C-alpha cells in the first residue's frame, strides 16, 4: 500500500490510544508528514487533537495499525520519530495563548503521537479562501501582530519556527490567532553559521533557508511573517525568494492592491528584503513599526463638537423693599394709657362734687409725654 496518500492510512473511528485513554472520533486533517485526529480524552472527559506521525514513504498495517517504513530506512524513520517527539516537548514548554498547547506525548504502533488542545476554528488559508481571497488590512494586521507576540517567545527560547504561512496559523472562533506546526522548528544561535535540513514552502521562505549551511536568526522568521501578510492583503503570495534572486522584481503590496495603505505596504516590503541585514532586527521591532504604520493610515478622529451654548440663567429680580414694621414696646404704650384713664377719673369726680368753678367752659389740654412715660395736664379757664 502506498504511503503517499489515501484515507485508508488514517485510524478508524473508535481506535483507542495510550492504554485506552484517547478514543479516535474522526480525522481532522492529513498531510505528507502526519495525520491529525479529533479524539476524546476519557480520563479528563474533554475533546483533544491527536497528531500522529505518518511520513511519506511509510505504510500502515490494516490489522495491527502498525506504521512500517516502505521507502524510508528504519534508521530514517527512527530519526524522524525522534524529531517529532522533540517538537512535542518544545511546544509543551512554550506556554503562550497564541501557541498551540501540548498535553501529552507517547509512542505506539511503531510511531509517535502527541496530544494538543483542540482549537475550534480554521486556518488563515481556509479563512482567506472563504472571504474571497483577500482580508481587510486591519483584520490581517491584527492577526499577524498576535503571531508576532508568539514568535517573540519562541525566539527568546532560542528556536526558529522556519515554516510561517497561512496554513500554519489557526484563527479560533473567538478571534485568537494561534501558531501551529513546529515540525520544522530548530534551535539557533545568533550570528553563527550551522547546518540545517532544508524544510521550506517556496513563497514564504527566506532566501537563506535554501542553503544547507546558513546563518539563520529571527529575521528568517520575519521574512515568513511579511510573506504571509503580503498574501493576506493582496490575495496572492509573493514571488519565491529563489526567483527574486534571479532579478525578478516583487511588486509592492499597494501596487497589487491599491487599498493597502502606504505605511503597511512599506512595512511588508521591509520584512521581505532579500538580505537579512536590511530587514528589521527583530520581530518585536517590526511589529512596532507595523503598528505605527497602520495607525498613521487611519483617519484622524474628528475634534469634539463644541458644546451648544446654553442661555444664561436670568439674574434674580431684586426684592422690593418692604416698609419696616414698627416695633411697639408694651411698656411704653401701657403707662400713658393708665395715666390718661386716671386723669379722666379725676375730672369726672370733680364734676360730681358740684364745684362751680368747673362748671364754666374749660379747655383741657393733654400734652404728650416727655419720654418718661407720664402725661402733663393743665386746665385753663
Secondary structure, DSSP 8 states (H G I E B T S, - for coil): --SS--GGGS--TT-EETTTTEEEEEEEEE-SSEEEEEEEETTTTEEEEEEEE--TTEEE-TTT--EEESSS-HHHHHHHHHHHHHHHHHHHT---TTB--EEEEEEETTEEEEEEE---EEEHHHHHHHTTT---HHHHHHHHHHHHHHHHHHHHTTEE----SGGGEEEETTS-EEE---TT-EE--TT--EE------TTTS-GGGG-SEE---HHHHHHHHHHHHHHHHHSS----HHHHTTT-----HHHH-TTS-HHHHHHHHHHT-SSGGGS-SSHHHHHHHHHHHHHHHS-------------------------------HHHHHHHHHHHHHHHHHHHHHHHTT-GGGTS--EEEEE---SSS--EEEEE-
